[in-house]
Amino acid sequence: MDPGLAIQKFLEYVVSALVAHPEEVSVERKDRAGGPFFRISLHPDDASRVIGRGGKTIQAIQSLVQASAEKHGIHVEIEVRREPRE
């Protein structure tokens, strides 16, 4: 399996398990020269669950993703975006 796709699936799984509105979680992947970039979009009420107190939860997720990416020789960037309610 492509490492970028595996990381995307991992992010979808972990983030969906943390939030109250898993149906609104999306992980968008953009391939760049330096490696894949992932944008996690969430319901606005779920952002604090994913970011965590002092950013500790998202830092832990990023650490796991970076460890996996390093095994495959790629660099990964992650961004969390809150979707406005309609």
N, C-alpha and C positions, 0 to 999 in steps of 0.2 A: 504494500500500500504506500502511496505517496506520503512522505512525512508531513507535508503541509495539510493534506486532507485528514490525516490521523490527528493532528493537533486541533484542527477545526472541530472534528467530532468530539474530541476530549473536552474542548471548551464548551460546546453545546451541552454535553452531558453534565459537567460539573456546575455550570451556571444555572441550568434548568433545575438542578436539585436544590439550589440555594434559595431560589426566589419564590414568591407567592403567586406570580403570574407566569408560569413556565411557557404558556402558549404564546407569549409576547417576546420571548427570547429569540434573537437571531444573531448569528455569527457570520459576518461577511468577510471573505478572504480576497485580498488583492496581492498579486505577486509583484514584487519589486526586485530590482537588481540585487539588493543586499539580502533579500529573503522575504518571506511572506509577512503581510501586515493584516492583522485581524481587528475588526471593529465589532464590538459586542453592543447590540442595541437592546434596551430593556424598557419595561414599564417604569415610569418615574419613581414609583413607590418602592421599587426593588433595588435601586442603585445603592442605597446604604447597605443592603444585605451583601451585595457583591463586593463593594469597596471595603466595607468593614471599618471598625474603629481605628482611626489613624492610618487607614489604607492597608491594614495587615492582611485582610482576606485576599485582596487583589494581588498583593505582593507575593503571597504564598502560591497563588495560581500562576503568576508570572514565573516564579522560581521553578515550579514543576515543568512548565512549558519550555523554559530556557534550557533546563537540563536535558530534556528530550531533543530539542533542536540542536544542541551542541553535539550530541551523539551522531547527528546526521550532517554536521558541518554547516548549519544554516543559522542565521540570526532572525529572530522573530520580534515583532512589535505588536503590542496589544493596546487598544483604546476602548474605554467604556463610554457609551453614549446613552443618555436618557432620552427616550422618545416622548415628545409631548403628547398629552392625552387629547383625543379628538372629541 
